[in-house]
């Protein structure tokens, strides 16, 4: 390559300048090739490190048990679906979720009990549908719907009261009742929580009494103990007298053969 550049420089009469340019170009080309080879070697080494390095196993996500039964729709949500259509007919922009939620909350709060009655009836109908489907599902999966419910925690008693308190109030932007209830529960003192702790004690007494009656009507079938298979070590078979005699005969025959060979 270098000779070709020199010959080109001499034939064109450009002298030493062309030779210098040719050599510099050749050196640059050579340096680029070396750098490219080093880059490929580095890539191969990094790939090998990734293969050998232990990868952290991802924890499997806990899947929630889903029965596939749609929960009952609340009376307020039935009202919201109707009131959205009213706002649409008035020419309001119903694409803004926060503004629509605020208007629905104000309208629901101003309504009387008689005006809310049709939506409450829809909720009761939907709830009865849910209860029937839930009972059928529990029977199919071996759950007894008549079995007494376990006692609730203090927080769940508080959450029920908090839902009633926030039923007709518009929620802050981007927040839901469970998050607001959690914040309120953290701020409460032990004296304020003591009211719900007493409710838990009463609920435990209710559960124990109900379970006594339930066990009388539904006696538990004792579970059969699982028998584990014992591993028996096989002993080597004992030699019988016939086998021993056969071995003696074979030894005598071999001795006689050896005597004959010696003769």
N, C-alpha and C positions, 0 to 999 in steps of 0.2 A: 504493500500500500504506500509506503513512504517513497519507494523508487518511482512509482507511477506519478506521484505528485511532483517529484523533482523533474521527471521527463516532461511533464506537461508544462512546467515553468520554463524549462530551457527551450522547448519548441516554440512557445508563444513569445519568447524574448522578454519576459518580465523579470528575469534574474532572481536575485535572492529573496525579494519580497514575497513572491509567490510560493517559494519553497517554505518560508516561515509560516505563511498562512496554511499551507497544506499540512505541515507538521502539527500546528496548533489544533487544526480541525481533527486530525487523527488522534491526538492525545485526548481531546474532549470526547470523541466517540468511544475511546477506550475507557475513560473514566466513567462514562455513563453506563457502559456494560458492566463494569465492576460493581458500581453502586446498585444496579438492578439485580445482580446476582446476590449481593448481600441482603437486599430487601426481601428476596424470595426465601433466603435461608432463615431470616427472622420470622417471616410468616409461618414457615413450617415448624419452627421451634415453638411459637405461640400456640399453634394448633395442637401440638403434642402435649403442651402443658395443660390445655383445657381438657384433653381426653383423660390424662392421668389424675388431675385434681379432683377430689371428691365433691360431688354435687350435693347440695342440701336438699334433702327429701321434703317435698311440700306436704304440709299437713292436709289430710282430707277434710273437706268442708262438711260440717255437720248439717245433714239434711233434716229439715223439719217434717214431721209427719203431717201429711195433708190427706184429708178424707174426700176432697173433691166436692164438698157440699157448700153451696153459696150461703154466706151468712145473711141474716135478715137485714134489709135496708131500713134505716131509721126514718122516722116521720119527717125530720128536717131535710134529709136528702130527697125524699119524695117532693117536698115543697120546693126545693132548689131547682129540680128538673122542670117543674111547672113555671116557676118565676123567671127562669132564664128565657123561656119562650115569650113571656110578657115583656121582658126587657128588649128582646129582639124585635117585637112588633112596634115598640116605642122608638126604635131606631138607635138603641144603645149599642155600644161596641162590647160584645160579650166575649171577645178574645182576650181581654185583660182579666186574668183570673182573680187577682187581688181585689180589684175594684168591684167585680161582680160578687165576690164573696162578702165584701163589706155591705153592699146594697141588700143582699139576701139576708144577712144577719140583722140588719136594721128593720127590714120588713117583717121578719119572723118574730122579732122582739115586740113589735107593735101589734101583733095579731092577738085576738082573744082565744080562749079555750075552745069556743064553738067553731071558730074559723080553723083551728088546728085539728079539730076532730076528724075530718075526712082522712088526713094524713096519718093520724094515729091508728085509724081503722086499717089502713093499708099496711102499716107496720105490724099490727097484731095478726093479720092474715099471713103476712110473710114469715112472721115468727113461728106460727103454728106449722107452716110448711117446713121450716127448718128443723123444728123439734121432731116431726115425724120422720124426716129423712135421716136425722142423726140417730134416732132410736133404731131404725132399720139397719143402718150401717154398723152400729154397736153390736146388735144381735148377730149380724153376719160375721163379725170379727171376734166373737166370743165375749163381748163386754155386756154386763148386765145394766140396763138403764135404771133399774130400780135400786141399785146399790147406793147407799148414802154418799153424798159428796164429802170429800175431805175438808177439814176446817181451813178457812182462808187465813192469809197472813194479815198483819196490821196494815201493811201498805195497800193491800187490795181493798180493805174496808175504807181506807182513806180515799182511794182512787174512785170508788163508787160515789162518795160524797162530793168529790171534786168535779166529777162529770155532771152531777145534778147542779152544782153551783155554776158551771160554765155552759150550761145547756143553751141559754138564750143570749150569750155574750159573744161578740165578734172576737176571734182570736188574733193575736199579733201576727205581723207579716212573717211567713215562713216557719211558724211554730205550730205544733200539734198538742193535743191535750196530754198525752203521756209525757212529753218533754216538760211541759209546764208543771205537771203534777210532780215529776221528779225534782224539779227545782224548788217547789214549795215544800216538799217532804224534807229536803236537806236543810232548809231554813227553820223548820219547826223545832221546838224545844222538846225535851223528854217529857215534860208535863203535858204538852199538847198531844204528843203521841200516846200518852198513857190511856187516853180515852179509847183508842183503837186497840190497845193491848188488852183492855178489859173485854172488848168485843170478841177478841180471839179466844179468851178463856171460856166465855159463854158458848162460843161456836164449838170448841173442843168437847164440852159437856154434851152438847146436842149431838155431835158425831158419835161419841161413845155410846150414848143411849140408843141411837138409831141403829148402830152396828150390832148391839145386843139383840134387838128385835129382828134384824136382818139375818143374823146367824141362826136364830131359832127357826125361821121359815126356810132358810137355805143353808143347811149344814154343809160344811166343807168336806169334800171327799179326801181322805188321807192319800197322800202321794206314795206310790210304791217306791221303795228304795232301789236305786240303780245298782245292779250286780255287776261288778267288774270281773272280767275274765282273768283267771289266774294263769300265769305263764308257767307251764310245767316243763322242766328240763328233761329231755329224753335221755335215758340211761343206755349205755351200750348193751346190745343183746348178749346174754350169756351163752357160752358155748355148750352145746348139748354133748352127750356121751358119744353119739354117732359121729359128730364133727371131730371130736378128739381122737376117736378110733381111726377116722380117715386120715388125719394128720400123721398118726403113728405109722400107718401103712405107707404113706408117701415117703416118710423118713427112711423106713426099712428098704423101700425100693431104690431110693437114691444111694443108700449105703451099699446095696448089692451091686448096683451099676458101677460104683466107684471101685469096688473090689475086682470086678471083671475087667475093668480097664487097666488096673494095675497088673493083673495077670497077663 
